[in-house]
Amino acid sequence: MRMMGRLAAASVLALGMAAPAAADELRDAVAAQMPDLNALYRDLHAHPELSFQEVETAKKLAARARAMGFKVTEGVGKTGVVAVMENGPGPVLLLRADMDGLPVVEQTGLPFASKVRAVAQNGTETGVMHACGHDTHMTAWIGTAKLLSERKAEWSGTLVMILQPAEEIGLGAKAMIDDGLYTRFPKPDYVLAFHDAAQYPAGQIGYTKGFALANVDSVDVTVPGVGGHGAYPHTTKDPVVIASSIVMRLQTLVSRELNPNDPAVVTVGSFQAGAKHNIIPDEARLQITVRSYSDETRKHLLDGIARIARGEAIAAGMPEDKLPRVAVQEPYTPATYNTPEFTDRVAAGLKARFGERVAEVPSVMGGEDFSQFYRADKANVQSLIFWVGGVPQSQWERAQKGEIELPSLHSPFWAPDAPVVIATATEAMTSAALGIMAKK
């Protein structure tokens, strides 16, 4: 996942004051699994693999699912895994965990820290780390699979559990769908997932109805100019000035063209031009990230970027054949939508089980390709992804006092309280599945 915002102050207070729920049989069963799950987590953490390179990870977890009685298919969407368990009539529920690590050199100091090196998409050799917590996702996926396989007398329907590749580059979910996830395997009525969170205390659960995460677009703008000597700027058309005007004008897309109640972000993350002090270059390049929720707002922003780039170049006197080129990278990551009725249903069950540890939280401008599973069949699929806090309690308390700054997801220092995340998520996912597929 590519960054998440901070929890509103009121929600932080509500979560921070959470009280533990009473112990029960399911919680005891989760606790009994924890030694094995902790060992699995440490193994996964120490051996991360980059997007679409999750070969050993997939093989290792597929073998575990197969041993539990699932019908397992590997290599779906390149390196994805689909594990199916049919258990009589009833709904089809898809549970998802993502597998890929990030090109980050780990600096947590953990005894099982990753020392893996690999070649990233751009051809650069890099360290690899589970800096987004996907190792906790996979471990809880195994814990949930085991509990549900042992409780077949309590549920009826079809369980489709998938291990998805390449979430970090936004391509894995679509790759699995394009490879027949909804045609080769039972098509789900419900899709469910969780993500660890670096802004909530460990063991707290947050959920959002409706739009939960944003559309994520990457836009490249190439701004032509007429280069020349920096001492004689009148003989040039300076692309640095044109591109600078574009950058400043882009800020008005959100501040002056959208309803203030319609969240959006347009951020220029890279501005590249020239190579020497006294030379005006003949080209400048901008790289922009664009975040939105609705398809209509997304279109307005993308159209606006093209319009502003063209308009500023024309205002600078550039001819029609030398106007900026705007390229929107495809495929983009669509906004993640939690269907309200399904969200309310699952949240009610989680609140009954976990009490004040569960709270509704604001949506964020991060991206998650979990969105693809709902968008592939909006009419027939209900969807929810929720958060499980991972900040160790001692760090959380120090951060509330202003003594430390918490690392974010994707940070080389992100080290969640993994046992708490895994135990909470395993119990939450299992109880939600048992509620959705309960025998009547």
C-alpha positions in Angstrom: 0.0 0.0 0.0 1.3 3.4 -0.9 0.9 5.5 2.3 -2.1 6.3 4.5 -3.1 9.4 6.4 -3.4 10.0 10.2 -6.4 9.2 12.2 -8.6 12.1 13.3 -8.0 13.2 16.9 -11.3 12.0 18.2 -10.9 8.6 16.6 -7.4 8.3 18.1 -8.8 8.9 21.5 -11.6 6.3 21.0 -9.1 3.7 19.8 -6.5 4.5 22.4 -9.0 4.0 25.2 -10.0 0.6 23.8 -10.9 -2.2 26.3 -10.1 -5.8 25.7 -13.0 -8.1 24.9 -13.6 -11.2 26.9 -11.8 -14.4 26.0 -13.7 -17.1 24.1 -13.1 -20.4 22.3 -12.1 -18.8 19.0 -9.6 -16.4 20.7 -8.1 -19.4 22.5 -7.7 -21.2 19.2 -5.9 -18.3 17.8 -3.6 -18.1 20.8 -2.8 -21.8 20.4 -1.7 -21.1 16.8 0.5 -18.2 17.7 3.9 -20.0 18.2 3.6 -21.5 14.7 2.4 -18.2 13.2 5.1 -16.2 14.8 7.7 -18.5 13.4 6.1 -18.3 9.9 6.0 -14.5 10.2 9.7 -14.3 11.0 10.5 -16.5 8.1 8.4 -14.4 5.7 9.9 -11.2 7.0 13.4 -12.4 6.6 12.8 -13.6 3.0 10.8 -11.0 1.1 10.4 -11.0 -2.6 9.6 -8.1 -5.0 6.4 -7.7 -7.1 5.8 -10.6 -9.5 8.9 -12.3 -8.0 7.0 -14.0 -5.1 7.9 -17.5 -6.3 9.2 -19.0 -3.1 6.7 -17.2 -0.9 3.8 -18.5 -3.0 5.2 -22.1 -3.1 5.7 -22.1 0.7 2.2 -20.9 1.5 0.5 -22.9 -1.2 1.9 -26.1 0.4 0.4 -25.1 3.7 -3.0 -24.5 2.2 -2.9 -27.7 0.3 -2.1 -29.6 3.5 -5.3 -28.1 5.1 -7.5 -29.6 2.4 -7.8 -26.7 0.0 -7.8 -27.2 -3.7 -4.8 -25.1 -4.6 -3.8 -23.5 -8.0 -0.5 -21.7 -8.3 0.7 -19.3 -11.0 -2.6 -17.3 -11.3 -1.7 -13.8 -12.5 2.0 -14.8 -12.8 2.7 -15.7 -9.2 -0.7 -15.6 -7.4 -2.2 -18.5 -5.5 -5.9 -19.5 -5.4 -7.0 -22.0 -2.7 -10.7 -23.2 -2.8 -12.6 -25.0 -0.2 -16.2 -26.0 -1.1 -18.4 -26.8 1.9 -22.0 -27.1 0.8 -24.5 -24.5 -0.4 -24.1 -20.9 0.5 -22.3 -17.7 -0.4 -18.9 -17.5 -2.0 -16.4 -15.5 0.1 -13.0 -14.4 -1.2 -10.3 -13.7 1.4 -7.2 -11.9 0.1 -3.6 -11.4 1.3 -0.9 -9.6 -0.7 2.6 -11.1 -0.9 5.2 -8.6 -2.3 7.9 -6.7 -0.4 9.4 -3.3 -1.3 12.8 -2.2 -2.7 13.8 -0.9 0.7 16.9 -1.6 2.8 15.7 -2.6 6.2 16.9 -0.6 9.2 14.7 -2.0 12.0 17.5 -3.8 13.8 15.3 -6.9 14.3 17.2 -10.2 14.8 15.3 -11.6 11.8 15.6 -8.5 9.6 15.8 -9.0 5.9 19.2 -9.1 4.2 17.7 -10.0 0.8 19.0 -8.3 -2.3 17.2 -8.4 -5.6 16.9 -6.5 -8.9 14.0 -4.0 -9.0 11.8 -3.2 -12.1 14.1 -0.4 -13.1 17.1 -2.8 -13.3 18.7 -1.5 -10.1 19.9 -3.9 -7.4 18.4 -3.1 -4.1 17.6 -4.4 -0.6 14.2 -5.9 -0.1 12.0 -5.5 2.9 8.4 -6.1 4.0 8.1 -2.4 4.9 4.3 -2.5 4.3 3.4 -5.4 6.5 2.4 -7.9 3.9 4.2 -10.5 5.9 1.6 -10.0 8.7 -1.2 -10.3 6.0 0.1 -13.6 4.7 0.6 -15.0 8.2 -2.9 -14.1 9.3 -4.2 -15.6 6.0 -2.6 -18.9 7.0 -4.1 -18.6 10.5 -7.5 -17.9 9.1 -7.3 -20.7 6.6 -6.4 -23.2 9.3 -9.2 -22.1 11.7 -11.9 -22.2 9.0 -10.7 -25.6 7.7 -11.1 -26.9 11.2 -14.6 -25.4 11.6 -16.4 -26.7 8.6 -19.3 -27.8 10.7 -19.9 -24.1 11.5 -20.2 -22.7 8.0 -21.6 -23.5 4.6 -20.6 -22.1 1.3 -17.4 -21.8 -0.7 -14.2 -20.2 0.6 -11.8 -18.8 -2.0 -8.6 -17.7 -0.4 -6.1 -15.9 -2.6 -2.5 -14.8 -2.3 -2.1 -11.8 -4.6 1.2 -10.6 -6.1 2.4 -7.1 -7.0 0.1 -5.0 -4.9 2.9 -2.5 -4.4 3.0 -1.7 -8.1 -0.8 -1.8 -8.5 -0.8 -4.6 -11.0 -1.4 -7.9 -9.1 -5.1 -7.9 -8.6 -5.8 -7.1 -12.2 -3.4 -9.8 -13.3 -5.3 -12.4 -11.3 -8.6 -11.2 -12.7 -7.3 -11.2 -16.2 -6.0 -14.7 -15.7 -9.5 -16.0 -14.9 -10.0 -15.4 -11.2 -13.7 -14.9 -11.7 -14.2 -17.5 -14.4 -11.8 -20.4 -13.6 -12.8 -20.3 -10.0 -16.0 -19.7 -8.1 -16.9 -16.0 -8.4 -17.3 -14.3 -5.1 -20.3 -12.7 -3.6 -18.1 -11.0 -1.0 -14.4 -10.0 -1.0 -12.7 -9.3 2.3 -9.1 -8.2 3.3 -7.3 -6.3 6.0 -4.2 -4.1 6.0 -1.9 -3.4 8.9 -1.7 0.3 9.9 1.2 2.4 11.0 -1.0 5.2 12.5 -3.1 3.1 15.0 -2.0 1.3 18.2 -1.5 -2.4 17.9 -4.7 -4.5 17.9 -7.1 -1.7 17.1 -9.4 -2.1 14.2 -10.6 0.7 11.9 -13.1 0.6 9.0 -14.5 3.1 6.5 -17.8 2.9 4.6 -17.9 4.0 1.0 -14.6 5.3 -0.5 -11.8 4.1 1.7 -8.7 4.7 -0.5 -8.2 6.8 -3.6 -7.8 6.5 -7.3 -4.0 6.7 -8.0 -2.8 8.1 -11.3 0.8 8.7 -12.4 1.1 11.5 -15.0 4.2 12.4 -17.0 4.3 15.9 -18.6 7.0 16.7 -21.2 7.3 20.4 -21.7 9.2 21.4 -25.0 11.0 24.7 -25.2 13.7 26.4 -27.3 17.0 26.2 -25.7 19.9 28.6 -25.7 22.5 30.6 -23.7 21.4 31.7 -20.3 22.9 35.2 -21.0 20.5 35.7 -23.9 17.1 34.4 -22.7 15.2 36.6 -25.2 16.4 34.2 -27.9 14.8 31.2 -26.2 11.5 29.8 -25.0 12.4 28.7 -21.5 10.8 25.4 -20.7 11.8 25.8 -17.0 9.6 28.9 -16.8 6.8 27.3 -18.7 6.9 24.1 -16.5 7.1 26.3 -13.3 4.0 28.1 -14.4 2.3 24.7 -15.0 3.3 23.5 -11.5 1.8 26.6 -9.9 -1.4 26.6 -11.9 -2.0 22.9 -11.2 -2.6 23.9 -7.5 -5.8 25.6 -8.6 -7.3 22.4 -9.8 -8.1 21.4 -6.3 -8.3 24.8 -4.6 -10.5 26.5 -7.2 -12.1 24.0 -9.5 -13.4 21.2 -7.1 -16.0 21.4 -4.4 -14.1 21.7 -1.1 -16.0 18.6 0.1 -14.6 16.6 -2.7 -11.1 15.4 -1.6 -8.3 15.4 -4.2 -4.6 15.7 -4.5 -2.3 16.8 -7.3 1.3 16.6 -6.3 4.3 17.2 -8.6 6.9 14.8 -7.3 9.6 15.4 -9.8 10.8 18.4 -11.9 13.7 17.7 -14.2 15.3 20.2 -16.6 18.8 21.2 -17.8 22.3 20.2 -16.9 24.3 23.4 -16.6 24.1 26.8 -14.9 24.2 29.0 -18.1 22.3 26.8 -20.6 18.5 27.1 -21.0 17.4 23.6 -21.9 15.1 22.6 -24.7 12.9 20.4 -22.5 11.5 20.0 -18.9 9.8 17.0 -17.5 7.2 16.7 -14.7 6.1 13.6 -12.8 2.8 14.0 -11.0 0.7 11.8 -8.7 -3.0 12.4 -8.8 -5.4 11.2 -6.1 -9.2 11.3 -6.2 -12.2 9.1 -5.2 -14.9 9.3 -7.9 -14.4 8.6 -11.6 -15.9 12.0 -12.4 -13.3 13.9 -10.2 -10.5 11.8 -11.6 -11.5 12.8 -15.2 -11.8 16.4 -14.2 -8.3 16.4 -12.7 -6.6 14.6 -15.6 -8.4 16.8 -18.2 -7.4 19.8 -16.2 -3.7 18.8 -16.2 -3.7 18.6 -20.0 -5.6 21.9 -20.3 -3.3 23.8 -18.0 -0.1 22.4 -19.6 -1.4 23.4 -23.1 -2.6 26.8 -21.9 0.6 27.8 -20.2 2.7 26.8 -23.2 0.4 28.8 -25.5 0.7 31.8 -23.2 4.5 31.5 -23.4 4.3 31.7 -27.2 4.9 28.1 -28.1 3.5 26.9 -31.5 0.9 24.2 -31.8 3.5 21.6 -32.9 5.6 22.1 -29.7 3.0 22.0 -27.0 3.4 19.8 -23.9 2.9 16.0 -24.1 0.8 14.6 -21.3 0.9 10.8 -20.7 -1.3 9.1 -18.1 0.2 5.7 -17.1 -2.0 2.7 -17.5 -3.3 0.7 -15.8 -4.1 3.0 -12.9 -5.1 2.0 -9.4 -8.9 2.6 -8.9 -10.4 3.9 -5.7 -11.2 1.3 -3.1 -14.9 1.2 -2.3 -16.2 -0.5 0.8 -19.9 -1.4 0.1 -21.9 0.2 2.9 -24.3 -2.7 3.7 -21.5 -5.3 3.8 -19.3 -2.9 5.8 -22.0 -2.4 8.4 -22.6 -6.1 8.7 -19.0 -7.0 9.2 -18.4 -4.0 11.5 -21.3 -5.0 13.7 -19.8 -8.5 14.1 -16.4 -7.1 14.9 -17.8 -4.6 17.5 -19.7 -7.4 19.2 -16.4 -9.4 19.4 -13.8 -6.7 20.1 -15.8 -3.9 21.7 -14.2 -0.5 21.7 -11.2 -1.8 19.8 -13.3 -1.2 16.7 -14.0 2.3 15.3 -15.1 4.0 12.1 -12.2 6.0 10.7 -11.7 8.6 7.9 -10.9 7.6 4.4 -7.3 8.2 3.1 -5.6 9.2 -0.1 -3.4 6.1 -0.3 -4.0 3.5 -3.0 -4.8 -0.2 -2.9 -5.4 -2.5 -5.9 -7.8 -4.5 -3.7 -10.3 -2.2 -5.4 -10.1 -4.2 -8.6 -12.0 -7.2 -7.1 -15.1 -5.0 -6.6 -14.8 -3.1 -9.8 -14.5 -6.3 -11.8 -18.2 -6.9 -11.1 -19.8 -4.1 -9.1 -23.3 -5.4 -9.6 -22.7 -8.7 -7.8 -19.7 -8.3 -5.5 -19.7 -6.7 -2.0 -16.3 -5.5 -0.7 -14.5 -4.5 2.5 -10.9 -3.9 3.5 -10.3 -2.8 7.1 -7.3 -1.8 9.1 -5.5 -3.5 12.0 -3.2 -1.2 14.0 0.4 -2.2 14.3 2.2 0.4 16.4 3.7 -1.1 19.5 1.9 0.2 22.6 5.1 1.7 24.2 5.9 3.6 21.0 2.3 4.7 20.7 2.3 6.2 24.2 5.6 8.0 23.6 4.3 9.4 20.3 1.2 10.7 22.0 3.5 12.6 24.4 5.4 14.1 21.5 8.6 12.2 22.5 9.0 10.4 19.2 7.8 10.4 15.6 6.3 7.2 14.4 7.6 5.6 11.2 5.1 5.2 8.4 4.4 2.3 6.1 7.1 1.9 3.5 9.7 3.2 6.1 12.9 1.2 6.5 12.1 1.5 10.3 8.6 0.1 10.2 8.4 -2.8 12.7 4.8 -3.6 13.7 3.9 -5.4 16.8 3.5 -8.5 14.6 2.1 -11.0 17.1 -0.7 -8.6 18.1 -1.5 -7.7 14.4 -1.5 -11.3 13.4 -3.7 -12.5 16.3 -6.2 -9.7 15.9 -6.4 -10.1 12.2 -6.7 -13.8 12.3 -9.5 -13.6 14.8 -11.2 -10.8 13.0 -11.1 -12.5 9.5 -12.2 -15.8 10.9 -15.1 -14.5 12.9 -16.2 -12.3 9.9 -16.1 -15.4 7.6 -18.0 -17.5 10.0 -20.7 -14.8 10.3 -21.0 -14.4 6.5 -21.2 -18.1 5.8 -23.0 -19.2 9.0 -25.1 -22.3 8.7 -28.8 -21.5 8.8 
